[in-house]
Amino acid sequence: MNNIIKFLDSNLEYVTHEIIEDTVYITVISNRISVECPYCSKESKKLHSYYTRSFQDLPIQDKKVIIIIKNRKFICENKECSKTTFSENFNCIEFKSKKSKRLIKYIIDLSMRVSSINASIIY
């Protein structure tokens, strides 16, 4: 399962999964030691807090997939930076998005091939 998670982002590590009815919930964590501040580009190891973030990914065996990340917030150690804290970002998902980039791409590709009505039936 860890290899599958690496397709999303190499900085993610598989923790556990659970299947409830028609949904697979996969919990992951980050394997980074330090994270670069998106505002000033200075690296930080100073942890501020955690929060849970979830998003939908491509289905597996006709089951909906929800990825749950124990996301970390860091303190920017650059005193000249305009922000004091920032959240860890991942390549597989846009800021505040509820769907992975590859799921969004799949939906757009599907929509281009079939009518919008037929595409909505599939998802």
TAPE-V839366 format. One record per residue. RES is the residue in three letters. PHI is phi as a letter, one per 20 degrees, with the letter a starting at -180 (none if undefined). OMEGA is omega in radians with two decimals (* if undefined). Layout:
RES&PHI&OMEGA ; RES&PHI&OMEGA
This chain:
MET&none&3.14 ; ASN&g&3.12 ; ASN&f&3.11 ; ILE&f&3.13 ; ILE&f&3.12 ; LYS&f&3.06 ; PHE&f&3.09 ; LEU&f&-3.11 ; ASP&a&-3.12 ; SER&f&-3.14 ; ASN&e&3.13 ; LEU&d&3.10 ; GLU&c&3.10 ; TYR&f&3.08 ; VAL&d&-3.11 ; THR&a&3.02 ; HIS&b&-3.14 ; GLU&b&3.10 ; ILE&d&3.11 ; ILE&c&-3.09 ; GLU&l&-3.08 ; ASP&d&-3.08 ; THR&c&3.04 ; VAL&d&3.10 ; TYR&d&-3.12 ; ILE&d&3.13 ; THR&e&-3.13 ; VAL&c&3.04 ; ILE&c&3.10 ; SER&e&3.09 ; ASN&d&-3.14 ; ARG&f&3.06 ; ILE&e&3.10 ; SER&c&-3.10 ; VAL&c&-3.13 ; GLU&e&3.09 ; CYS&f&-3.13 ; PRO&f&-3.09 ; TYR&e&-3.09 ; CYS&c&3.10 ; SER&m&3.07 ; LYS&e&3.14 ; GLU&f&3.12 ; SER&c&3.04 ; LYS&d&-3.03 ; LYS&e&-3.08 ; LEU&f&3.10 ; HIS&e&-3.10 ; SER&a&3.07 ; TYR&c&2.93 ; TYR&b&-3.12 ; THR&e&3.12 ; ARG&c&3.12 ; SER&c&3.10 ; PHE&b&-3.12 ; GLN&e&3.09 ; ASP&c&3.13 ; LEU&g&-3.14 ; PRO&f&3.06 ; ILE&c&3.12 ; GLN&l&3.14 ; ASP&m&3.07 ; LYS&d&3.06 ; LYS&f&-3.13 ; VAL&d&3.07 ; ILE&d&3.08 ; ILE&e&3.13 ; ILE&d&-3.12 ; ILE&d&2.95 ; LYS&e&-3.03 ; ASN&e&-3.10 ; ARG&d&3.02 ; LYS&d&-3.11 ; PHE&d&3.04 ; ILE&e&3.09 ; CYS&f&-3.08 ; GLU&e&3.09 ; ASN&e&-3.09 ; LYS&f&3.14 ; GLU&e&3.14 ; CYS&f&-3.13 ; SER&f&-3.13 ; LYS&d&3.12 ; THR&e&3.12 ; THR&c&3.08 ; PHE&b&3.14 ; SER&e&3.07 ; GLU&f&3.12 ; ASN&d&3.14 ; PHE&c&-3.09 ; ASN&f&-3.01 ; CYS&e&-3.04 ; ILE&b&3.08 ; GLU&f&3.12 ; PHE&g&3.12 ; LYS&m&3.12 ; SER&f&3.11 ; LYS&d&3.09 ; LYS&c&3.11 ; SER&f&3.12 ; LYS&g&-3.11 ; ARG&f&3.05 ; LEU&f&3.10 ; ILE&f&3.12 ; LYS&f&3.14 ; TYR&f&3.14 ; ILE&f&3.12 ; ILE&f&3.11 ; ASP&f&3.12 ; LEU&f&-3.13 ; SER&f&3.12 ; MET&f&-3.10 ; ARG&e&-3.12 ; VAL&c&3.12 ; SER&f&3.14 ; SER&f&-3.14 ; ILE&f&3.12 ; ASN&f&3.13 ; ALA&f&-3.14 ; SER&f&3.10 ; ILE&f&-3.11 ; ILE&f&3.12 ; TYR&d&*
